Amino acid sequence: MKNDKPTLILLPGMLCNETLWEHQTAHLADMADIRITDLTRADSVREMALATLAESPQHFALAGFSLGGIVAFEIMRLAPERVTHLALLDTTPRLIRPETADLWRPIADTNDPETFVSLAVNQLSLMMNPQHRETPALFHRLQNMVSNVGVQGLRNQLHAQIHRPDSRAALPQINVPTLILAGRDDSSCPLEVQLEMADSIPNSMLALIPRCGHFSCIEQPEKTTSMLRWWLTDFDDGMVNGDW
C-alpha cells in the first residue's frame, strides 16, 4: 500500500539522539512518516547536511533542535527546493560563542567514560529550566543520550559547532512555512536570537514556551508536539507570535 504521509525529518542536538524526540515520534506518527538523522558521525555541519539529504526523500518537512537547527540552515542553503516546512527549535543562526566552545572542550577531551558522562550531563542539565533539572526521568534521559552518543560523537559535534557558518545572511531567503520555537528560559539560545530569526525569515511564526529552558522537546513535550502538529497542518491559520 502506498504511504501518502509526508516525511518529517527530525535532527537532534549535540549529545542527543532519537530519544530526544520520543514524544514527538509517538504523537505525530499518525500524520507523518518520521525519520531521525544521526548527527554523530560527521565532524562538519556541511557533511551532516549532505548525509541527511542523501538519506531523505525528494521532499520533506524538516525540524532541527539546537545543533540540528544549525544543520537545517545548511540544508536550506544546499537544497531549499526539497524542504516543504521548516521548524527551528532552541537554535541559533549565529557563530558559536568562544566561551561556549571553551566550556565544552575539557569535556570532549575527557578519556574516562564515567567522568565524561557525569560532566556532560551536568552541563546539559544546567541548560534546563531550574524546576526540571532535578527531575529523575529527565536526568536519566540525558544520561542515556550522552552515554549512547559517547565522547567521539561529542568531539565530532563540537568540531562542527566550532567551525559552523554564520547563517544570519541566509535567513531572508528561507521561503517555506517556518516555526521558530524556544523555551522562554533558554539561556543558550536567548530571546534576542529568536526575535532576530523571526524578524528575518518571511512566513515565520515565533512560539515561546513558558517554564522551559533549552530542551523544549523533553521539558515541555506536549506543548512542543502540539506546536509541531499545528505547523504541519494549520500554519496559516492566524496564530500570533509570543508565549504559548
N, C-alpha and C positions, 0 to 999 in steps of 0.2 A: 504494500500500500504506500502511495506517495505521501511524504511528510510535507504538509503545507505550512508548518510553523516557521516563522522567521528564525534565523540563527542569532543568538546572543552570545558574543564573546566576552568573557569576564577576565580581566587582567588583575592579578593580586599585587600587593605592595611588597616592599622589602621585608624579608624574613617571613613572608606569608605564602600559603599555598591554597589549595581548593577548600580547605577547612574554613577559611575566612568567609566564603560565600555560601555556607551551609543553608542558612535561612532563605537566601535569595534563590538558590538552586531548587530547594524544596517547594517554594511557593510561587515560582514563576515558570515551572516546568510545564504547566498546562497551556501556556501561551507562547513558549519559545523553546527552540532546540538549544540548550545551554552547553557551551564548551568553555573550559577554563584552561588558559595557557600557562605553561611552566616558564617562569621568568628567572630561573636559577642557573641555566646552562650557559648563557652568553654573558659576555662582560662589557657590552656596549648597548646603548639604547637602540642604535640602528640595527644591530643584529637581533635584538629581542623583537623589534618591529617586523623585520624581514621573516623571522621564524614564525611569528603569529600569522602573517599574511600567507605564508606557504602552507599553513595548516588550516586555513579558513576557506569557506566557500566564496563565490564571486561577490556576494553582497551579504552584509551582516550589520547588526547593531553592535555597538562597542561600548563597554563600561570599564573604566580603569580606576583603581583605587591607589592613591599615593604614587609610588613608582609606576604602577600600572597606568595611571593617568599621564605620566611623562612619556611612557611608551605610546600611549594613544595619540599624543601630539605628533609623534614621529610617524605613526601610521597615517595620520591626516595629511602629513607632508608627502608621503610616498604614494599613497593610493586613496585620495579623498573620494573618488568616484565609487569606491567599494563600500563605503560606510553610509548606512541609512539613518542612523541615530547615534548620538554621542552622549555619554554620561561621564562626568568628571567628578570623582568622589575624593574629597580631602586631599587635593593635589595642588600643584603649583606649576606655572609655566616658567618660573624664574630659575636662574642658576642656583646650585647648592650654596648655602652659606658656609664660609670657611669654618666657623665654629661647629657646625653640624658634622662636617667631614672629620674634624679633629675629635669629636665625641665618639664617632664610630670606629675610627682607625684602631685604637687599642683593643676593641672587642674583636675586630676582624683578624688581629694579629695573635689572638689567644690560641694556644695549641691544645690546652686541656678541654675536652668536650664538656665536662660538667661546669667548669668555670665559664666557658663560652655561653652555655645555655643560661646560667644564672645572670651573667652580666647583660646579655641581650634581652632577656625577659624583663629584667628590672628597668632597662631603658625604655622598652616599648610600653610598659605599664605606666610610666611617667607621662606618656603622651595621651593617656585616657583622662576623662573627667574623674575628679577625685573620688566620687561615690562609686565608680566602677573598678577602681584599682585593686580593691581587696575582695572582689567577687571571686570565689573559688572557681566557678565554671569558666570565667573569662581568663583567669590566671592559667588554668590548665590548658585552655585552648592556645594561648600564646606559647606556653611551654612546648606543646606538641608541634606547633608550626615551626618554632625555632629549631627543635630537635630534628625535624624532618628536612628542613632546608639545609642546615649544617653550616659549618664555618666556611667551606669553599663556596657555597651558594651566596653567603653574605659577601665574601671577597669579590665575587663576580658582580654582584649588585652594587656594592659600594664603588667599585671601579666605574661602572656605568653611570652612577649618580654623579661622581666627581667630574666626569667628562661629558655630562649631558649638555645638550644645546639650550640656549635661551629661546623659548618658544613664543615670547610675547609678540614679536612682529608678525607671526603667522596667525594669530588669533582672529583678526578680521576676515581671513579667508575661509574660516570654517562656516559652512553654509547648510548644515543639517540641524534638525531639532536637537538642542544641546541642553542637558540638565547639569547644572553645577550644584553639587550637594556637599555640605560640610557640617561638621559639628560646630555649634556656636562657641564651644570652648576649645576648639582646636588651635593650640599654640604653635604647632609645627607648620600649618598652612593657614595663617590667621585671616581674619575677616577682610583686611585690606587686599589680600591676594584674591579672595573670592570675588570681591567687588570689581577688581581690575578685570578678571575674566568675564564677568557678567557685562561689564561696560564695553568690552572689546569684541565679544562674539555675537554676531547677529543671531536672532531667533534663539536666544538662550533664556533660561529661567534659573534663578538662584533660590535654593531652598536651604535654610539653616535649621538644624535640629537642636533644640534646647537640651541642656543637661547631657551633652555629648561632646567628647573630645575628638581625637584624631580617628578613632576606629568606629566610624558610623555603622559599618556593616554588622558589627557584633555588639556595640554598646547600645544601639537603638535599632535592632534588626527589623522590627515590624514597620517602623516608620520609613526606614531605608527601602525596604522591599515595596511598600505602598507607593513611594515616590517613583521607583523604577517602573512599576506597573503602569502608573499614570503616564510616565514619559514614553512608554512603548505604545500606548493606546490612545490617550486623550490629550496629548501635549498642547494642542492649540485651543484648549477648552477654557481659556480665560483665567488660569491660575495667576496669583500675584506673588511677586518676589518677596522674600522675607522669611521669618520664622514659620515653621510648620509643625 
